[in-house]
Amino acid sequence: MRFYINILTTYFPEIDPPYDVYYRQILEQVQLAEELGWECFMFNEHHFLGYGGLVANPAVLLAAAAARTSKIRLGPCIAILPLRHPLHTAEDYAMVDAISGGRLEFGIGSGNTEMDYKVFGVTRENDRQRLREAIEVILKTWGNERAKHNGEFWTFDELTLYPRPIQQPHPPIWVAGTSAEGLGWAGRHGYHIMTVGHPHPPEKVRLGVEAWKQGLIDAGYDPREKHCQFHVRTHVNESAAQARSVGMAAVKRYDEISRIGRRSLTAPPAEYDWDMMLATGRNNYGNPGQCIKNIHNAMKHYYFDTLTTTFNFGGIPHGEILKSMRLFAREVMALFR
């Protein structure tokens, strides 16, 4: 099992610290993740909402994290490609790869919030086509000294991108999604994929993952050489009761803020099945033994070789996040390696 870590910021002004302290705490969490042996730290891109909006451009925070670390890999999960000119994205993340000494993992997707598209004046109807053309542009300019493009959405004459990534021809590409169509496309291009359990039941995710595997095979790739992430909100404490209290409160706050200003796929409070979410590995909180069991539950219901743990969610205090990370690394993570 490989272990990544990610943050989709959920910011609550009444319980979280001011922005400068909040970002400093996030960077401390990245440094601790490197110390404890996580392979990669990733940030989600969102806009205009307390749900994720504090990382409107992950490249900025990734560059700060790169300057404070030396080994851990870093990336967006995701960069929302349809929203920006792909040359801007290519420049930003090439800088991250250079600043980090070649540690970028490049996660891409179309995002899941309609407001982003409305505010930026981009139609959502062709977001999949825009994403695919955008990654074409990015990889073309990353991998060639000179490149030009004449496409449906973007056109430019021959140019040179400064800088180009340290990793050539390009950093690892991860595609986020659930649909068989989208993940099948990722497989045919030899990309890794990112999945998440708490909004999606196993049977929904499974179809997309199987399409990805088949796409890899059809295109001549060995599925054993490609990776699938599974993201899960995680909190561990020596006390099962304390872990349950903190974890459940954080999940509730996370789900509540995810519904503000956007369509959320999480079950409403009256229909939320807490026991089922643990039994299928879609949440992970408890003492170390319970968290180990929850991971095994996830492995029974979802396919993944990379577990991406989210410790900073739902207003959990910074000190509790650090303690949870240390305990998880010592008592849980070590058992799966």
C-alpha positions in Angstrom: 0.0 0.0 0.0 1.2 3.5 -0.9 0.1 6.4 1.4 -0.7 9.9 0.2 -2.3 12.7 2.1 -4.6 15.5 0.9 -6.5 18.6 2.1 -9.7 20.0 0.8 -10.0 23.0 3.0 -13.1 23.4 5.0 -12.9 26.8 6.6 -15.0 27.8 9.6 -14.2 31.4 10.8 -15.7 30.7 14.2 -13.4 27.8 15.0 -10.5 28.0 12.6 -7.6 30.6 13.0 -7.0 33.6 10.9 -5.8 33.0 7.3 -2.1 33.5 8.0 -2.1 31.1 10.9 -4.3 28.6 9.0 -1.8 28.4 6.1 1.1 28.1 8.4 -0.6 25.2 10.1 -1.2 23.5 6.8 2.5 23.8 5.9 3.5 22.4 9.3 1.2 19.4 8.4 3.1 19.0 5.1 6.4 19.0 6.9 5.2 16.4 9.4 3.8 14.2 6.7 7.3 14.1 5.1 8.9 13.3 8.4 6.4 10.5 9.1 6.8 8.9 5.6 3.8 9.9 3.5 4.8 9.7 -0.2 2.8 12.7 -1.4 0.8 15.7 -0.2 -2.0 17.1 -2.4 -4.4 20.1 -2.3 -7.8 20.5 -3.9 -8.7 23.5 -6.0 -12.1 25.2 -5.3 -13.3 28.8 -5.5 -15.6 31.3 -3.7 -16.8 28.9 -0.9 -15.6 27.9 2.5 -15.6 24.4 1.1 -12.2 24.3 -0.6 -12.0 28.0 -1.5 -8.9 28.7 0.5 -6.9 26.9 -2.1 -8.0 28.7 -5.2 -4.7 28.0 -6.9 -2.9 24.9 -5.5 0.3 25.8 -7.3 0.8 28.7 -4.9 0.5 26.6 -1.7 2.5 23.7 -3.4 5.4 26.1 -4.1 5.4 27.1 -0.4 5.3 23.5 0.6 8.2 22.7 -1.8 10.4 25.3 -0.2 9.9 23.7 3.2 10.4 20.0 2.2 12.9 17.9 0.3 11.5 14.5 -0.3 7.7 14.3 -0.2 6.0 14.6 -3.6 3.5 17.3 -4.1 0.5 18.0 -6.3 -3.0 19.3 -6.9 -5.9 16.9 -6.6 -7.2 18.5 -8.7 -6.2 21.4 -10.9 -9.5 22.3 -12.7 -8.2 22.5 -16.2 -11.3 23.8 -18.1 -11.4 27.0 -16.0 -8.1 28.5 -17.1 -6.0 28.9 -20.2 -3.8 25.8 -20.3 -0.7 27.8 -20.8 -1.2 29.5 -17.5 -1.7 26.1 -15.9 1.4 24.7 -17.7 3.5 27.6 -16.4 2.3 27.4 -12.8 2.9 23.7 -12.4 6.1 23.6 -14.3 7.3 26.2 -11.7 6.2 23.9 -8.9 8.1 21.0 -10.4 11.2 23.1 -10.8 11.0 24.6 -7.3 10.5 21.2 -5.8 13.3 19.6 -7.7 11.0 17.4 -9.7 8.5 16.3 -7.1 5.2 17.3 -8.9 2.3 14.8 -9.2 -0.2 16.5 -11.5 -3.8 15.7 -10.7 -6.4 17.0 -13.1 -10.2 17.1 -13.4 -13.2 19.3 -14.3 -14.3 20.1 -10.8 -17.7 19.6 -9.2 -19.1 23.1 -8.6 -21.3 24.8 -11.1 -20.6 28.3 -9.6 -16.9 28.2 -10.7 -17.9 27.9 -14.3 -20.7 30.5 -14.0 -18.4 33.1 -12.4 -15.5 32.6 -14.8 -17.8 32.6 -17.8 -17.0 29.1 -19.0 -19.7 26.8 -20.2 -20.0 23.5 -18.3 -21.5 21.7 -21.2 -18.2 21.0 -22.9 -16.0 20.7 -19.8 -14.8 17.2 -20.7 -13.7 18.4 -24.1 -12.0 21.4 -22.7 -10.1 19.3 -20.1 -8.8 16.9 -22.8 -7.6 19.7 -25.1 -6.1 21.5 -22.1 -4.0 18.5 -21.0 -2.9 18.0 -24.7 -1.6 21.6 -24.7 0.1 21.2 -21.3 1.9 18.0 -22.2 2.8 19.4 -25.6 4.5 22.5 -24.1 6.0 20.6 -21.2 7.6 18.0 -23.5 8.9 20.1 -26.4 11.2 23.0 -26.7 8.9 24.7 -29.2 5.2 24.0 -29.6 2.1 25.4 -31.3 -1.6 24.6 -31.1 -4.7 25.0 -33.2 -7.7 23.5 -31.4 -11.3 23.9 -30.7 -10.9 26.1 -27.6 -7.3 27.5 -27.7 -5.0 28.5 -30.5 -1.4 29.9 -30.4 1.6 30.2 -32.6 4.9 28.4 -31.9 6.3 29.3 -28.5 8.6 28.2 -25.8 7.3 27.6 -22.2 9.4 28.9 -19.4 10.2 27.0 -17.3 9.6 23.4 -18.5 9.3 20.7 -15.8 12.3 19.0 -14.4 10.5 15.6 -14.9 10.6 14.8 -18.6 8.6 14.3 -20.7 6.2 15.2 -17.9 5.3 14.6 -14.3 2.9 11.8 -13.4 -0.6 12.5 -14.4 -3.6 11.7 -12.2 -7.2 12.0 -13.4 -10.0 12.4 -10.9 -13.4 10.9 -11.7 -16.1 8.3 -11.3 -17.7 7.7 -14.7 -16.7 4.8 -16.9 -16.4 7.2 -19.8 -14.0 9.6 -18.1 -11.8 6.9 -16.3 -11.8 4.8 -19.4 -10.3 7.7 -21.3 -7.7 8.0 -18.5 -6.8 4.4 -18.9 -6.4 4.6 -22.7 -3.9 7.4 -22.1 -1.9 5.6 -19.4 -2.8 8.0 -16.6 -3.2 7.1 -12.9 -6.6 7.8 -11.4 -8.1 9.3 -8.2 -11.3 8.1 -6.6 -13.2 9.0 -3.4 -15.6 6.9 -1.3 -17.6 9.2 0.9 -19.9 10.6 -1.8 -20.0 7.5 -3.9 -21.1 3.9 -3.1 -18.8 1.1 -4.1 -20.9 -0.1 -7.1 -20.7 3.4 -8.7 -17.0 3.7 -8.3 -16.3 0.1 -9.4 -17.7 0.6 -12.9 -15.3 3.5 -13.6 -12.3 1.7 -12.2 -13.0 -1.4 -14.3 -13.3 0.9 -17.4 -9.9 2.4 -16.5 -8.3 -1.0 -16.1 -9.7 -2.1 -19.5 -8.6 1.1 -21.1 -5.1 0.5 -19.9 -5.1 -3.0 -21.3 -6.6 -1.9 -24.6 -3.9 0.7 -25.0 -1.1 -1.8 -24.1 -0.3 -0.6 -20.6 0.2 -3.0 -17.7 -2.4 -2.1 -15.0 0.1 -3.2 -12.3 2.3 -0.3 -13.2 -0.5 2.3 -12.9 -2.0 3.6 -9.6 -5.4 4.2 -8.2 -6.0 6.5 -5.2 -8.8 6.2 -2.8 -9.5 9.3 -0.7 -10.9 8.9 2.8 -11.5 11.3 5.7 -9.4 10.0 8.6 -9.1 10.6 12.4 -7.4 8.3 14.8 -7.1 8.5 18.6 -6.0 6.1 21.3 -9.5 6.5 22.7 -12.2 5.0 20.5 -14.8 7.2 22.1 -12.8 10.4 21.6 -12.0 9.5 18.0 -15.7 8.8 17.3 -16.7 12.1 18.9 -14.2 14.2 17.0 -14.5 12.3 13.7 -18.3 12.3 13.6 -18.5 16.0 14.4 -15.9 16.8 11.7 -17.8 14.7 9.1 -21.0 16.5 9.9 -19.4 20.0 9.6 -17.6 18.9 6.4 -20.9 17.6 4.8 -22.8 20.7 5.9 -20.3 23.2 4.4 -20.2 21.1 1.2 -23.9 21.8 0.6 -23.5 25.6 0.7 -23.7 27.1 -2.7 -23.2 23.9 -4.6 -24.8 20.5 -5.3 -23.5 17.9 -2.8 -23.6 14.2 -3.3 -23.4 13.4 0.5 -26.5 12.0 2.1 -28.7 14.5 4.1 -28.3 14.1 7.9 -31.6 12.3 8.4 -30.5 9.6 5.9 -26.9 9.3 6.9 -25.9 5.7 7.8 -22.9 6.1 10.0 -22.4 2.3 10.5 -22.6 1.6 6.8 -20.0 4.3 6.0 -17.5 2.6 8.4 -18.4 -0.9 7.3 -17.6 0.0 3.6 -14.5 2.0 4.5 -16.1 5.3 3.3 -15.2 7.0 6.5 -12.2 6.2 8.8 -12.2 7.2 12.4 -11.5 5.2 15.6 -8.7 3.9 17.6 -5.8 2.3 15.7 -7.3 -1.1 15.6 -10.6 0.2 14.3 -8.9 2.3 11.7 -7.0 -0.8 10.5 -10.4 -2.6 10.2 -11.9 0.4 8.3 -9.1 0.2 5.8 -9.6 -3.5 5.3 -13.3 -2.7 4.8 -12.4 -0.2 2.1 -10.2 -2.8 0.4 -13.1 -5.2 0.3 -15.4 -2.7 -1.4 -13.1 -0.5 -3.5 -10.0 -1.1 -5.7 -7.0 1.0 -4.9 -3.3 0.7 -4.2 -2.8 4.2 -2.9 -4.7 5.3 0.2 -5.0 9.1 0.4 -5.9 10.1 3.9 -7.5 13.5 4.8 -6.8 14.5 8.4 -7.5 18.2 8.1 -11.3 18.4 7.6 -14.4 19.7 9.3 -12.6 22.1 11.7 -10.5 19.6 13.6 -7.9 21.6 15.6 -4.3 21.7 14.3 -3.0 20.0 17.4 -5.4 17.1 17.1 -4.5 16.7 13.4 -0.8 16.4 14.2 -1.5 13.8 17.0 -3.8 11.8 14.6 -1.1 11.8 11.9 1.6 10.6 14.3 -0.6 7.8 15.7 -1.8 6.8 12.2 1.8 6.6 10.9 3.0 4.6 13.9 0.1 2.2 14.5 -1.8 2.0 11.2 0.3 2.9 8.2 3.3 0.7 9.3 1.1 -2.4 9.1 0.3 -2.0 5.4 3.8 -1.5 4.2 
